[in-house]
Amino acid sequence: MNRETQLTRRTCLGAALAAFAAGGLPLLARAESTVKFILPNATGSGIDAITRAAQPALAKALNASVVVDNQPGAGGVVGLQALARSAPDGNTLSVVSNNVVIFPSVLKSLPFDMPGDFTPIAVVGATPMVLVVNPAKVPATSARDFIALLKSKPGQLNFGSGGNGTILHLATELFLEAGGATARHIPYKGVGPMVTDLMGGQIEFATVALPSVQGQIRSGSLRAIGMLSPQRSPAAPDIPTLAEQGLTNFSVDAWFAVIGPKNLSAANVNKAHEAVVAAFNDPAVKEAMAKQGNTINIGTPEQAQAAFRSELAKYAALVKKVGLEPQ
């Protein structure tokens, strides 16, 4: 290779590197980027099932590798703290449940401000929740029979949740309040370990996102008592709602949203929002959401900002209603 050829190649390489550094090369010509979704939930949770089902479509829409990083702990506080500390460059996002708007009412101190330390991008949809029992420990097959059993053993049965102040915890407390019954709460570090103990008989019952326990309900290792949604879920049409079993107007929502760290630029918010819309309109993702029973209704970033603030007030009132003391 002669000196002239070497100089020409070096010149081209230098120009290419300069263009890359300046952002001048087309996106497809750059090294593939990575977008990390920090989930403040354990593997096996409803949020985990939703995110992993959408992962390939999100990667396509973002033109990036998408990594799902489960960081459970303290009911979700650990993962949210990690997100709050992330750089606002659009490369770290999260899918969260409405746990995030309950925490300020049930925890005495938080290592972040909700929603001030985050950027709500989109409320994506809702997940049905179901009250389930261990069939070997609980003979009841209906809400009426189960409430009667709870009343006959006040404070003696144990229920689990993914942590203090989570939507699963609050939903069960609301059920107990509506039924005039009491039970002992056992918080876990995640839904997966809680479901394992529920099947093993260490606890008697729990409220869980339907996608987390569909298989266990079908196999008979868990028994569904009732759905907490106002209508039956198309994914489990045989399970009656608690409302139709005598708890008139009883309904507890479990929604999920995409958020980022605070100070996310408008361009990054729009990019993430467009990717969420594209991913959840993907036919394979639509099919997965339908099987899980999730309802998809994606709002705008502006609607997400407003929803977070209104839901904070809503759940503060519900926490006060059931008398939960901040931990």
C-alpha positions as CSV (number, residue, x, y, z in Angstrom):
1,M,0.0,0.0,0.0
2,N,1.6,3.3,-1.0
3,R,1.8,6.4,1.2
4,E,-0.8,8.3,-0.9
5,T,-3.4,5.5,-0.4
6,Q,-2.7,5.4,3.3
7,L,-3.2,9.2,3.6
8,T,-6.4,9.0,1.7
9,R,-7.8,6.3,3.9
10,R,-6.8,8.2,7.1
11,T,-8.4,11.3,5.7
12,C,-11.7,9.5,5.1
13,L,-11.6,7.8,8.4
14,G,-10.9,11.1,10.2
15,A,-13.8,12.7,8.3
16,A,-16.1,9.9,9.2
17,L,-15.2,10.0,12.9
18,A,-15.7,13.8,12.9
19,A,-19.1,13.4,11.3
20,F,-20.1,10.7,13.8
21,A,-19.1,12.9,16.7
22,A,-21.0,15.8,15.3
23,G,-24.1,13.7,14.8
24,G,-23.8,14.1,11.0
25,L,-24.1,10.4,10.0
26,P,-27.5,8.9,9.5
27,L,-28.9,7.0,12.5
28,L,-28.6,3.6,10.7
29,A,-24.9,4.3,10.1
30,R,-24.2,4.8,13.8
31,A,-23.4,2.0,16.3
32,E,-26.7,0.7,17.7
33,S,-27.7,2.5,20.9
34,T,-29.3,0.9,23.9
35,V,-32.4,2.0,25.8
36,K,-32.8,0.6,29.3
37,F,-36.2,0.1,30.9
38,I,-35.7,0.1,34.6
39,L,-38.7,-1.8,36.1
40,P,-39.3,-1.2,39.8
41,N,-41.0,-4.6,39.8
42,A,-39.8,-8.2,40.1
43,T,-39.8,-10.7,37.3
44,G,-43.2,-12.3,37.1
45,S,-45.2,-9.1,37.9
46,G,-47.8,-7.7,35.6
47,I,-45.6,-4.8,34.6
48,D,-42.8,-7.2,33.8
49,A,-45.1,-9.3,31.6
50,I,-46.3,-6.2,29.7
51,T,-42.8,-4.8,29.2
52,R,-41.3,-8.0,28.0
53,A,-44.2,-8.6,25.6
54,A,-43.6,-5.1,24.1
55,Q,-39.8,-5.3,24.2
56,P,-39.1,-6.4,20.5
57,A,-41.6,-3.8,19.2
58,L,-40.1,-1.1,21.4
59,A,-36.6,-2.0,20.1
60,K,-37.8,-1.7,16.5
61,A,-39.6,1.6,17.1
62,L,-36.6,3.1,19.0
63,N,-34.1,1.7,16.5
64,A,-32.1,0.5,19.5
65,S,-31.4,-2.5,21.7
66,V,-33.9,-2.5,24.6
67,V,-32.8,-4.0,27.9
68,V,-35.3,-4.8,30.7
69,D,-33.7,-4.2,34.1
70,N,-35.7,-5.4,37.0
71,Q,-34.9,-3.5,40.2
72,P,-37.5,-4.5,42.8
73,G,-37.3,-3.6,46.4
74,A,-39.2,-1.5,49.0
75,G,-42.3,-2.0,46.9
76,G,-40.7,-0.3,43.9
77,V,-38.8,2.6,45.6
78,V,-35.4,1.1,44.7
79,G,-36.1,1.0,41.0
80,L,-37.7,4.5,41.0
81,Q,-34.7,5.9,42.8
82,A,-32.4,4.4,40.1
83,L,-34.5,6.0,37.4
84,A,-34.6,9.4,39.2
85,R,-30.7,9.4,39.2
86,S,-30.4,8.5,35.5
87,A,-29.2,11.0,32.9
88,P,-32.1,12.7,31.1
89,D,-30.8,11.6,27.7
90,G,-33.7,9.3,26.6
91,N,-31.7,6.2,27.1
92,T,-33.2,5.2,30.5
93,L,-37.0,4.9,30.8
94,S,-39.4,2.9,32.9
95,V,-42.8,1.2,32.8
96,V,-44.6,1.7,36.1
97,S,-47.9,0.9,37.7
98,N,-50.0,3.3,39.8
99,N,-47.9,2.3,42.8
100,V,-45.9,5.4,42.0
101,V,-48.8,7.8,42.9
102,I,-49.7,5.8,46.1
103,F,-46.2,5.9,47.7
104,P,-46.4,9.6,48.8
105,S,-49.4,8.8,50.9
106,V,-48.2,5.6,52.5
107,L,-44.4,6.1,53.0
108,K,-43.1,8.7,55.5
109,S,-40.1,9.5,53.4
110,L,-39.1,8.9,49.8
111,P,-35.7,9.5,48.2
112,F,-37.4,11.3,45.3
113,D,-40.3,13.6,44.6
114,M,-43.3,12.2,42.8
115,P,-43.9,13.4,40.1
116,G,-41.3,16.2,40.3
117,D,-38.2,14.0,39.8
118,F,-39.8,12.2,36.8
119,T,-41.2,13.0,33.3
120,P,-44.5,11.2,32.6
121,I,-44.5,10.2,28.9
122,A,-47.7,8.3,28.5
123,V,-50.4,6.5,30.5
124,V,-50.6,3.4,28.3
125,G,-53.5,1.3,29.6
126,A,-55.0,-0.7,32.5
127,T,-54.4,-4.2,33.8
128,P,-57.2,-6.3,35.4
129,M,-56.6,-7.4,39.0
130,V,-58.0,-10.5,40.6
131,L,-58.4,-11.7,44.2
132,V,-57.0,-15.2,44.5
133,V,-56.8,-17.7,47.3
134,N,-54.8,-20.9,48.0
135,P,-57.5,-23.6,47.5
136,A,-55.9,-25.9,50.0
137,K,-56.1,-23.3,52.7
138,V,-59.3,-21.5,51.8
139,P,-62.5,-23.5,51.1
140,A,-64.5,-20.4,49.9
141,T,-65.3,-20.2,46.2
142,S,-67.2,-16.9,46.2
143,A,-66.7,-13.4,47.6
144,R,-69.7,-13.8,49.9
145,D,-68.3,-17.1,51.4
146,F,-64.8,-15.7,51.6
147,I,-65.9,-12.6,53.5
148,A,-67.9,-14.8,55.9
149,L,-64.7,-16.9,56.5
150,L,-62.7,-13.7,57.1
151,K,-65.2,-12.4,59.6
152,S,-65.3,-15.8,61.4
153,K,-61.5,-15.5,61.9
154,P,-60.8,-11.8,62.4
155,G,-57.2,-10.9,61.7
156,Q,-56.1,-14.5,61.5
157,L,-55.7,-15.0,57.7
158,N,-52.7,-13.6,55.9
159,F,-52.6,-11.8,52.6
160,G,-49.6,-10.9,50.6
161,S,-48.6,-8.0,48.3
162,G,-45.6,-6.8,46.4
163,G,-44.8,-4.4,49.2
164,N,-46.2,-1.8,51.6
165,G,-48.3,0.8,49.8
166,T,-48.4,-0.9,46.5
167,I,-51.6,-1.0,44.5
168,L,-51.9,-4.7,45.3
169,H,-51.7,-3.9,49.0
170,L,-54.2,-1.0,48.8
171,A,-56.6,-3.0,46.6
172,T,-56.9,-5.8,49.2
173,E,-57.3,-3.3,52.1
174,L,-60.2,-1.7,50.1
175,F,-61.7,-5.2,49.6
176,L,-61.5,-5.9,53.4
177,E,-62.9,-2.4,54.2
178,A,-65.8,-3.0,51.8
179,G,-66.5,-6.4,53.3
180,G,-66.2,-5.3,56.9
181,A,-63.4,-7.9,57.5
182,T,-59.8,-7.9,58.7
183,A,-56.7,-9.8,57.9
184,R,-52.9,-9.6,58.4
185,H,-50.7,-8.0,55.7
186,I,-47.5,-9.7,54.7
187,P,-45.4,-7.5,52.3
188,Y,-42.9,-9.1,49.9
189,K,-40.1,-7.7,47.8
190,G,-41.9,-8.6,44.7
191,V,-44.9,-10.3,43.2
192,G,-43.0,-13.5,42.1
193,P,-41.9,-14.5,45.7
194,M,-45.4,-13.6,47.0
195,V,-47.2,-15.8,44.5
196,T,-44.7,-18.7,45.3
197,D,-45.6,-18.4,49.0
198,L,-49.3,-18.1,48.2
199,M,-49.2,-21.4,46.2
200,G,-47.1,-22.9,49.0
201,G,-49.6,-22.0,51.7
202,Q,-47.5,-19.5,53.7
203,I,-50.2,-16.9,53.0
204,E,-53.9,-17.5,52.3
205,F,-54.8,-14.9,49.7
206,A,-53.8,-11.9,47.7
207,T,-54.8,-9.4,45.0
208,V,-52.7,-9.9,41.9
209,A,-52.6,-8.5,38.3
210,L,-54.3,-11.1,36.2
211,P,-51.3,-11.7,33.8
212,S,-49.2,-12.8,36.8
213,V,-51.5,-15.7,37.8
214,Q,-53.4,-16.8,34.6
215,G,-51.4,-20.0,34.5
216,Q,-51.9,-20.8,38.2
217,I,-55.7,-20.2,38.0
218,R,-56.0,-22.5,34.9
219,S,-54.0,-25.2,36.6
220,G,-56.0,-25.0,39.8
221,S,-53.0,-24.1,42.1
222,L,-54.8,-20.8,42.8
223,R,-58.5,-20.1,42.9
224,A,-60.0,-16.9,41.7
225,I,-62.6,-15.3,43.9
226,G,-63.4,-12.3,41.8
227,M,-62.1,-9.5,39.5
228,L,-61.7,-6.0,40.9
229,S,-62.5,-4.3,37.6
230,P,-66.1,-3.0,37.0
231,Q,-66.6,-5.6,34.2
232,R,-65.4,-9.1,33.6
233,S,-62.2,-9.4,31.7
234,P,-62.3,-10.9,28.2
235,A,-59.1,-12.7,29.1
236,A,-60.9,-14.5,31.9
237,P,-64.7,-14.3,31.2
238,D,-65.6,-17.0,33.7
239,I,-64.3,-15.0,36.7
240,P,-67.1,-12.8,38.1
241,T,-66.4,-9.3,39.4
242,L,-66.6,-8.6,43.1
243,A,-69.2,-5.9,42.3
244,E,-71.6,-8.5,40.8
245,Q,-71.0,-10.7,43.9
246,G,-72.5,-8.2,46.3
247,L,-69.8,-5.5,46.8
248,T,-71.9,-2.9,45.0
249,N,-69.9,-0.4,42.9
250,F,-66.6,-2.0,44.1
251,S,-63.8,-1.3,41.6
252,V,-60.1,-0.7,41.8
253,D,-58.0,0.3,38.8
254,A,-54.4,-0.8,38.0
255,W,-53.0,1.4,35.3
256,F,-49.5,1.4,33.8
257,A,-47.5,4.2,32.3
258,V,-44.1,5.0,30.7
259,I,-42.0,7.6,32.5
260,G,-38.4,9.0,32.3
261,P,-36.2,11.0,34.6
262,K,-36.9,14.7,35.1
263,N,-35.6,17.2,32.6
264,L,-36.2,14.9,29.7
265,S,-36.2,17.2,26.6
266,A,-39.3,17.7,24.5
267,A,-37.6,15.9,21.6
268,N,-36.8,12.8,23.8
269,V,-40.3,12.8,25.2
270,N,-41.8,12.9,21.7
271,K,-39.5,10.2,20.5
272,A,-40.3,7.9,23.4
273,H,-44.1,8.6,23.1
274,E,-44.0,7.8,19.4
275,A,-42.2,4.6,20.1
276,V,-44.8,3.6,22.7
277,V,-47.6,4.3,20.3
278,A,-45.9,2.3,17.5
279,A,-45.0,-0.6,19.8
280,F,-48.5,-1.1,21.4
281,N,-50.1,-0.9,17.9
282,D,-47.9,-3.7,16.7
283,P,-50.1,-6.8,15.9
284,A,-48.0,-9.2,18.0
285,V,-48.1,-6.8,21.0
286,K,-51.9,-6.2,20.6
287,E,-52.4,-10.0,20.7
288,A,-50.2,-10.4,23.8
289,M,-52.1,-7.5,25.6
290,A,-55.4,-9.1,24.7
291,K,-54.3,-12.5,26.1
292,Q,-53.2,-10.8,29.3
293,G,-56.4,-8.9,29.6
294,N,-54.8,-5.5,29.4
295,T,-56.7,-2.6,27.9
296,I,-54.6,-0.2,25.9
297,N,-55.6,3.5,25.6
298,I,-52.4,5.6,25.2
299,G,-52.7,9.2,26.2
300,T,-50.5,12.2,25.4
301,P,-47.6,13.4,27.5
302,E,-49.7,16.4,28.6
303,Q,-52.5,14.0,29.7
304,A,-49.9,11.9,31.5
305,Q,-48.7,14.9,33.5
306,A,-52.2,15.8,34.5
307,A,-53.2,12.2,35.3
308,F,-50.2,11.8,37.7
309,R,-51.2,14.8,39.7
310,S,-54.9,13.9,39.9
311,E,-54.2,10.3,40.8
312,L,-51.9,11.4,43.6
313,A,-55.0,13.2,45.2
314,K,-57.3,10.2,44.4
315,Y,-55.1,7.7,46.2
316,A,-54.4,10.0,49.1
317,A,-58.1,9.9,49.7
318,L,-58.3,6.1,49.4
319,V,-55.4,5.6,51.8
320,K,-57.2,7.8,54.3
321,K,-60.4,5.9,53.8
322,V,-58.9,2.5,54.8
323,G,-56.8,4.0,57.5
324,L,-53.4,3.0,56.3
325,E,-50.7,4.6,58.5
326,P,-47.5,5.9,56.7
327,Q,-44.7,3.4,57.2
